[in-house]
Amino acid sequence: MKRILSLISAVLVLFGIGTYGLFSDSGLPMNLAEDLQQEGELVRYFYGDLDLQYLPFGPLSEEIVDDLSGQDSTIGVEALFRMELPPALAEMEKEERDLAIFNILNRVSSLSGIEYYSASRERMRTLFTEVFRVEEEGSKKALPDRQFNSIPELQEDILFQEDLTFGRNYVRNRCLYREGRFLMQIRNLSTMWYFILPLVRPENFRMDLLIIPEEDNLVFYGASSVDSASLFGIEKSKKDSFYNRIKAMQGWFSDQLEREFGSGS
C-alpha cells in the first residue's frame, strides 16, 4: 500500500493536477469526505492482509502503513470521525492551535477512567482504570505528563495501562507531528491477557491515530491491527474490543478539547 500512495502522488504531480478536485483538504477522496460529512463516523473491519480504505492521503500516511504492515496476518479495524473544533481553538493562530493539540495528546494520565459504549452489555464500560508514563517497561513509578513549549517532530514514551479487558500491560506511545498533522502510534510491549489466555503477544497489537485539523473542524482517523495467529480462533468475537479502543480514544480526545476550550459550534 505504501507503493500505491507513492504512485498516486507521482501520477498527480506528473499530470500537474495536484489533489484539487480529487481529495478534500483532509486528504480523503471526495466521495468518502461527503459520506463522513453526512454520517459523522465511518467504520470497517478487515481480515488477513492489511487493507486500509479510509486512510487520508498526505503527510504521515506512509508512517501508518509502515507501522501496520509489519504483521503477517491480522484482524484490523479502521474508523473515521468528523469533529467540530471549539471556536476558541479554531480562532487561534495555527502554531498556537497545533501546540495545544500536541500537549493534549501527551496528557496521557487523563486516559485513566475513559469509557466506551458496549453494545453487547448496552451500557458504558471503563477501558482503562489507570494510565501513566513510566521511565521503562516494568517500572511502577508514575511520571508526570509532558508539557511542551514547542512541538518536536517525534516524542516517544512508555506507558503503563491497567486495562479492564486485557489486564496490566506496557505500551510504547509515539507522537509525531508533520505539516499540521498529528500521529499517535501505540504498540504493546507486554503480553495482553484475556482471563488466562495470553491473547496478544508483545508487539502484535498496534493502533495508529491520525488527527487532521481544518479551519473549523477536524478529521480523526484510527486504525488498529492485531496478529491473529495468537488469538486462539476467537478474533472475530473480540473484534469489537479493538474498535472500542479507537472509539474510546476519539471520545477522550474530544472530551479533552471540550474541557480546555469549550464545546464545538
C-alpha positions as CSV (number, residue, x, y, z in Angstrom):
1,M,0.0,0.0,0.0
2,K,3.0,2.3,0.6
3,R,3.8,1.9,-3.1
4,I,0.2,2.7,-4.0
5,L,0.3,6.0,-2.0
6,S,3.6,7.0,-3.7
7,L,2.3,6.1,-7.1
8,I,-0.8,8.2,-6.7
9,S,1.3,11.1,-5.7
10,A,3.7,10.7,-8.6
11,V,0.8,10.4,-11.1
12,L,-0.9,13.6,-9.8
13,V,2.4,15.5,-10.0
14,L,3.2,14.2,-13.5
15,F,-0.1,15.4,-14.9
16,G,0.0,18.6,-13.0
17,I,-3.4,18.2,-11.4
18,G,-2.4,18.0,-7.7
19,T,-5.0,16.7,-5.4
20,Y,-7.5,19.5,-6.1
21,G,-10.9,18.1,-7.1
22,L,-9.9,14.5,-6.2
23,F,-9.3,14.9,-2.5
24,S,-10.7,17.0,0.3
25,D,-8.4,19.3,2.3
26,S,-8.1,16.5,4.8
27,G,-6.8,14.1,2.1
28,L,-9.9,12.0,1.8
29,P,-11.4,11.1,-1.6
30,M,-14.3,13.5,-2.2
31,N,-17.0,10.7,-2.1
32,L,-15.6,9.5,1.3
33,A,-15.4,13.0,2.6
34,E,-19.1,13.5,1.7
35,D,-20.1,10.3,3.4
36,L,-18.2,11.3,6.5
37,Q,-19.8,14.8,6.4
38,Q,-23.2,13.1,6.3
39,E,-22.7,10.2,8.8
40,G,-20.1,11.8,11.2
41,E,-18.5,8.3,11.7
42,L,-17.4,5.5,9.4
43,V,-16.2,2.1,10.5
44,R,-15.0,-1.0,8.7
45,Y,-13.2,-4.3,9.6
46,F,-10.7,-6.3,7.6
47,Y,-9.2,-9.8,8.0
48,G,-5.9,-11.1,6.5
49,D,-3.8,-8.7,4.6
50,L,-3.6,-5.0,5.5
51,D,-6.5,-3.2,3.8
52,L,-6.8,0.5,4.7
53,Q,-9.5,2.1,2.6
54,Y,-10.3,5.1,4.8
55,L,-6.7,6.3,5.3
56,P,-6.4,10.0,4.3
57,F,-3.8,10.9,1.7
58,G,-0.9,13.1,2.7
59,P,1.7,13.6,5.4
60,L,2.2,10.8,8.0
61,S,0.0,8.3,6.0
62,E,3.0,6.2,4.9
63,E,4.1,6.0,8.6
64,I,0.8,4.4,9.4
65,V,1.2,1.9,6.5
66,D,4.8,1.1,7.6
67,D,3.6,0.5,11.2
68,L,0.7,-1.7,10.5
69,S,2.1,-3.7,7.6
70,G,4.7,-5.5,9.7
71,Q,2.3,-8.3,10.7
72,D,1.8,-11.4,8.6
73,S,-1.8,-12.0,9.4
74,T,-4.2,-9.5,11.0
75,I,-7.6,-8.7,12.2
76,G,-8.0,-5.0,11.6
77,V,-10.4,-2.1,12.0
78,E,-10.3,1.5,10.8
79,A,-12.6,4.3,11.7
80,L,-13.1,7.9,10.6
81,F,-14.7,10.6,12.7
82,R,-15.6,14.2,11.9
83,M,-15.4,16.6,14.9
84,E,-16.3,20.3,15.3
85,L,-13.4,22.3,16.7
86,P,-14.3,24.5,19.7
87,P,-14.4,28.1,18.4
88,A,-11.8,29.2,21.0
89,L,-9.4,26.7,19.4
90,A,-10.4,27.3,15.8
91,E,-9.7,31.0,16.2
92,M,-6.2,30.5,17.3
93,E,-3.1,31.1,15.1
94,K,-2.1,27.8,13.6
95,E,1.1,27.5,15.7
96,E,-0.7,28.1,18.9
97,R,-3.5,25.7,18.0
98,D,-1.2,22.9,17.0
99,L,0.9,23.2,20.2
100,A,-2.3,23.0,22.2
101,I,-3.4,19.8,20.4
102,F,0.1,18.2,20.8
103,N,0.0,18.9,24.5
104,I,-3.4,17.3,24.8
105,L,-2.1,14.1,23.1
106,N,0.7,13.9,25.6
107,R,-1.7,14.3,28.6
108,V,-1.7,10.5,28.9
109,S,-2.8,10.4,32.6
110,S,-6.2,11.8,31.5
111,L,-6.8,8.4,29.8
112,S,-7.4,6.9,33.2
113,G,-11.1,6.1,33.5
114,I,-12.1,6.7,29.9
115,E,-15.2,4.8,28.8
116,Y,-16.8,3.3,25.7
117,Y,-20.3,2.1,24.9
118,S,-20.6,-1.7,25.0
119,A,-23.4,-2.7,22.5
120,S,-23.4,-6.3,24.0
121,R,-24.0,-5.0,27.5
122,E,-26.0,-1.9,26.5
123,R,-24.1,0.3,28.8
124,M,-20.9,2.3,29.2
125,R,-17.8,0.4,30.3
126,T,-14.4,1.6,31.5
127,L,-11.5,0.9,29.2
128,F,-8.5,1.9,31.4
129,T,-8.7,2.3,35.2
130,E,-5.2,3.8,35.2
131,V,-2.7,5.1,32.7
132,F,0.6,6.9,33.4
133,R,4.0,7.4,31.9
134,V,7.0,5.4,33.2
135,E,10.8,5.5,32.7
136,E,11.0,1.9,31.4
137,E,9.0,-1.2,31.0
138,G,8.4,-2.9,34.4
139,S,8.5,0.3,36.3
140,K,5.5,1.2,38.6
141,K,6.6,4.8,39.3
142,A,4.3,7.3,37.6
143,L,6.0,10.2,35.8
144,P,4.2,13.5,35.2
145,D,2.6,14.2,31.8
146,R,4.9,16.0,29.4
147,Q,4.2,19.7,28.6
148,F,5.8,21.3,25.6
149,N,6.6,24.9,24.7
150,S,7.4,23.9,21.1
151,I,6.4,20.8,19.1
152,P,9.1,18.1,18.5
153,E,8.8,16.1,15.3
154,L,8.8,12.9,17.4
155,Q,8.1,12.2,21.1
156,E,8.3,8.6,22.4
157,D,7.3,7.3,25.8
158,I,6.5,4.1,27.6
159,L,3.1,3.9,29.3
160,F,1.6,1.6,32.0
161,Q,-2.0,0.7,31.5
162,E,-4.5,-1.0,33.8
163,D,-6.9,-2.4,31.2
164,L,-10.2,-3.9,32.3
165,T,-10.3,-6.3,29.3
166,F,-6.6,-7.2,28.8
167,G,-5.1,-6.6,32.3
168,R,-2.0,-4.7,33.2
169,N,0.4,-4.0,30.3
170,Y,3.0,-1.7,29.0
171,V,2.9,0.1,25.6
172,R,5.1,2.3,23.6
173,N,3.5,5.6,22.7
174,R,4.9,7.7,19.8
175,C,3.6,11.1,18.9
176,L,4.6,12.6,15.5
177,Y,3.9,16.0,14.0
178,R,4.3,17.0,10.4
179,E,2.8,19.8,8.3
180,G,-0.1,20.4,10.6
181,R,-1.0,16.7,11.2
182,F,-0.6,14.6,14.3
183,L,0.0,10.9,14.6
184,M,-0.2,8.9,17.8
185,Q,1.2,5.3,17.5
186,I,0.6,2.8,20.2
187,R,2.2,-0.7,20.3
188,N,2.1,-3.3,23.2
189,L,5.4,-4.2,24.8
190,S,4.0,-6.8,27.1
191,T,1.5,-9.7,26.6
192,M,-2.2,-8.7,26.7
193,W,-4.1,-11.3,28.6
194,Y,-7.8,-12.3,28.3
195,F,-8.6,-14.1,31.5
196,I,-6.0,-17.0,31.5
197,L,-5.3,-16.7,27.8
198,P,-2.2,-14.9,26.5
199,L,-4.3,-13.2,23.8
200,V,-1.8,-10.8,22.2
201,R,1.9,-11.3,22.3
202,P,4.3,-8.3,22.6
203,E,4.5,-6.1,19.5
204,N,1.4,-7.7,18.0
205,F,-1.2,-5.0,18.8
206,R,-0.8,-1.7,17.0
207,M,-3.0,1.3,16.9
208,D,-2.5,4.5,14.9
209,L,-4.5,7.7,15.4
210,L,-4.2,10.4,12.8
211,I,-5.5,13.9,13.6
212,I,-6.0,16.4,10.8
213,P,-7.3,19.9,11.9
214,E,-9.0,22.0,9.3
215,E,-10.5,25.6,9.6
216,D,-13.4,24.8,12.0
217,N,-13.4,21.1,12.1
218,L,-11.1,18.1,12.5
219,V,-10.8,14.6,10.9
220,F,-9.9,11.9,13.4
221,Y,-8.7,8.6,11.8
222,G,-8.0,5.5,13.7
223,A,-6.6,2.2,12.5
224,S,-5.7,-0.9,14.6
225,S,-4.3,-4.3,13.7
226,V,-3.6,-7.4,15.7
227,D,-1.6,-10.5,14.8
228,S,-4.5,-13.0,14.7
229,A,-2.2,-16.0,15.0
230,S,-2.2,-15.6,18.8
231,L,-6.0,-15.1,19.2
232,F,-6.9,-18.8,19.6
233,G,-9.7,-18.6,16.9
234,I,-11.8,-16.0,18.9
235,E,-10.5,-13.0,16.9
236,K,-13.9,-12.3,15.2
237,S,-15.7,-12.4,18.5
238,K,-13.2,-10.0,20.0
239,K,-13.0,-7.6,17.0
240,D,-15.3,-5.0,18.7
241,S,-12.7,-4.8,21.6
242,F,-10.3,-3.3,19.1
243,Y,-12.8,-0.9,17.6
244,N,-13.8,0.2,21.1
245,R,-10.3,1.3,21.7
246,I,-10.3,3.6,18.8
247,K,-13.8,4.9,19.7
248,A,-12.7,5.5,23.4
249,M,-9.6,7.3,22.2
250,Q,-11.6,9.6,20.0
251,G,-14.0,10.2,22.8
252,W,-11.1,11.0,25.1
253,F,-9.6,13.5,22.7
254,S,-13.0,15.2,22.1
255,D,-13.6,15.5,25.9
256,Q,-10.1,17.0,26.4
257,L,-10.8,19.6,23.7
258,E,-14.1,20.5,25.3
259,R,-12.7,20.7,28.8
260,E,-10.0,23.1,27.8
261,F,-11.7,25.1,25.0
262,G,-15.5,24.6,25.4
263,S,-17.8,22.7,23.1
264,G,-17.7,22.9,19.3
265,S,-20.0,25.1,17.3
